[in-house]
Amino acid sequence: MELNGRRVLVTGASRGIGEAIARACAEAGASVALVARSEGPLKELAAQLGGTAHPTDLTDAESVNGLIGRIEADGGPIEVLVNNAGIDLSGYFLNNSPADLEQIYRVNLLTPVHLCHQVLPGMLQRGRGHIVNVSSLAGIAVFPGLVPYSSTKAGLTHFTAGLRADLKGKPIGTTVVELGPIPTDMLAHVDSYRPTERSFHRFYQIKMLVDVPKEVVADQVVDAVTRNRRHVRIPKRQAWNAMLTEAPRRIVELALTGVKHQAD
């Protein structure tokens, strides 16, 4: 789908990867709708890009309920949804509070699922649309101290694959973006728990991980939407690992060739 003239919703857009994606989409000619909790930076970015700002606390289920409808009432239909918002949580699992666990599963997994559920009816009615879910390579292999974060990202990746299966034959594209370390404020938090820090250090030492600028991610997301690519995997040196994890899903997909994916 060409982005020129389309309306793109980016969550977690006030900084980091989300901000870079919003800028890249605007540069491609899209009208951007921006969602984040930080009202000031969000409105400033929206003004710069000629888009709309929708300050929202994505940890709050009531705020998420009906969010797509409110945004579409303020600027028109959403044709591309980028579920980028996410939070981290590092540390020994038993030291994670119930409130922290509730928050990370809601922001990283439940909210993207709900937003997809809200936006898809309109996309299907209009006969076009694309969904991008920003996941992580942490959903493939878990480092110490990242149990909640990794499991939410594994869930988001698998959800995207399931959504693609449900939408087979429909004019809606899906892309899952599986990322390694991207230099942002969130990445800096991994140093707060020594086993996690040591795990990252080991993978940097053996060259299995390398920092990639957020602008590269943004450009790849735009390219994926434009070319209807299923996957974006960064850094490329870890793509083989993601492909191994994807293999069972692809085998099942092939085995179900000819089976209808929607009820009559």
N, C-alpha and C positions, 0 to 999 in steps of 0.2 A: 504494500500500500504506500503510495506516495504521500508524504506528510504535508506537502504544500496545500494550504487551505483546509486542512483537517484540524479538529480540536483534540488535544492530547491532555489527559489528566495525569499528573505526576504526584505521587505521595512522597512525603519526606523531602520536599523540594526546597526547603529553606537553606540547605547547606550540603556540602559533601557531594556524593554521587548524584543525589536527586537534583541539586542545583545544576550540576554539569549536564545532566540529561535534559533538564528543562531548557537550558541555553542552546544545546545542540538541536533540539526539536524546533525551537523558535528560529534558529538560523536556517533550518530546512524549510521554513515557511509555515510552520504549524502555529495555531493559536493555542496557548497553553493555559490550563487551569491548574493552579498550584495548591497543594494541601500540605500543611505541617502545623505543629503546635505553636511555633515561634511566630507570633503575629507580625512583629515589626520587620524582621528580615524577609518574611514571606511577601508582605505588601510592597516592600522596596524592590524585590526581585520582579514581582508581577508588573510593577510600573516600568521597570527597565525593559521588560520583554513585551510589553503591551498585552499582557494576559490578565487573568483574574485570580485573586487570592481568596482562599477559603480556609481560614484558621480553624483547625479541628484537632481535638485530642483523640487520637486513634486508639488510646487505651480504654476509652469510654464507649461501651456498646451502644448507648442511647445516641451518642453523637454520630456514630457510624451508621446507625439505622436511618435509611432514607437519604444518605449523603449524596448519592449520585443524582437523585431527583432534584435536590436543592441546587446542585452545581449546574445541572442541565437547564434549570429554570433561570439561571443567571449566566447566559451566554451561549446556549445551544447544546446540541447533543455531543456526547463524548464518543469519539470514534476510535481512540486508542487509549487504553488504560495501562499505566505503568505503576505497578505495585512495588515501589522502591522502599518505602518506610520500613525501618527495622531497628531493633535495639539489641544490645549485647548483654551478656550476663556471664561473668567468669568467676570461678571459685569452686571449691569442693561442694558437690551437689547437696549434701546434708546441711550445708551452711546457707543455702539459698532459701529465703523466706517464702512462705506460700504466696504472699502478695507479689513478690518479684517473679515467681513462676507464672502466676496468673497473668501478669503484665506482659512478659515476653511471648507467651503462647498467643495472647490476644493480638499483639501488634504484628508479630512475625508471621502468624499463620491464620488465625481466625478472621482478622480484618481483611486481608487479601481475598480470602474465600468469600466473605460477605460482599465485598465490592464487586467481585466477578459476578456473583449471583444477581446483584442489582443492575449491572451495566449490560449484561448479555441480552435480556429481552429486547431492549432498544436496538442493539447492534443487529440482532437477527431480523427484526422488523425492517430495518433500513437496508439489510442485505450486505453489510460490510462492517468490519471492525477488526481490531487486533488487541491482544492482551499480552503484556510483558510482566513476568513475575521475576523479581530480582532475588535470586537465591544465593547459595554459597557452596564452594567446594568443601566446606566444613560439614555439609550434609552427606558427604560421601565417606569421610573418615574422621573420627572424633579425636581431638586432642584432649588431654586431661584438663578438667576445669571448664569444658564447654558443652556439657551434656544437654542443658536446655536449648542453648543456641543451635547446636548441631541438629538436634532432633526437630526443631521447628523448621529449619532449612531443608532437611530431608523430606519432611512432610510437604513443604511448599513445592519442591521439585516433583514429587510423586503426584501431588494434586494437579499440577500443570499437565503431566502426562495423561492422567485420567480425564481431565477436561478436554484435552485434544482428542481422546478417543470418543468421548460423548459428542463432540462437535464434528466428527468426521463427516465430510460431505457438505458441511455448512460453510458459508463464506466468511468465517472468522478464523484469523490466524492466532497462534500462540507461540510465545518464545519464553524459555526459561534461561535466565542469565546466572551462570554458576561462577562465582568470583573467588579468587584467592585474595591475598592481602592488597588492599588499596589504601594508600596513605590518606587517612581521614582521622577525625577526632576519635571515632569509634575504634579504629585499629590500635590507637595508643592505649586503650584500656586493657589489652591483653597482658601488659606488663604488671598488672595489679596482682596477679596470682602466679607465683614462681613456677609451678609445673607447666602452666600454659606458656609462659615466657620461654622456658627452656625448650619446649616442644617446637615453638616457632623458630627459635635460634638453631635447632638441629636441622630443620628443613631448609632454612636459609643456607646453612653450611654446606649441605649436600646438593644445593642448587635445585631443589625440587620446588622451592617457592622464590618468587622475586616480586618486588613491588611494581605495580602498574599504575600510572597516573589515572585519575578519575576521568579525565578528558578522553582517554582511549576507550574506556568503558562506554561513555556517552556516545561516541562515534559508532561503536559497535552496535549499540542498541538501535540507533537510527538506521544503520545498515540492515539490521535484522528485520525491522518493521518493513522497510522498503522492499527487501528481497524475500520476505516471508520465511525467514530462517527459524527453525525449531529451537536451536541452541546457540548460546554465546558462552564460550568457556575461556576464562582468562585467569592465569597466564596459560598460553598455549601448551607449555611444557607439561601441564597437568591434564590436558584434554584426554589423554589416553585413560587416565584413572576414571574420569567421568564417563567415558565411553564403555568401560568395563561394567560400571554400575548400571548404565542404560541398557546393556545387552539383554537382560531378561525381559525388560519391557518391550523391546523391539521384537524379540522372539515371539512373545505372546501376540503382539500386533500382527505379525506375519501369519501366525497360526489361525488368527481370527479373520483372515482375508475372506471376504464374501459374506461374513455374518453382519446383519444389519445392526447399526449402532444406535438407532432410535426406534421406538415402538411405532407401529403404523397408526 
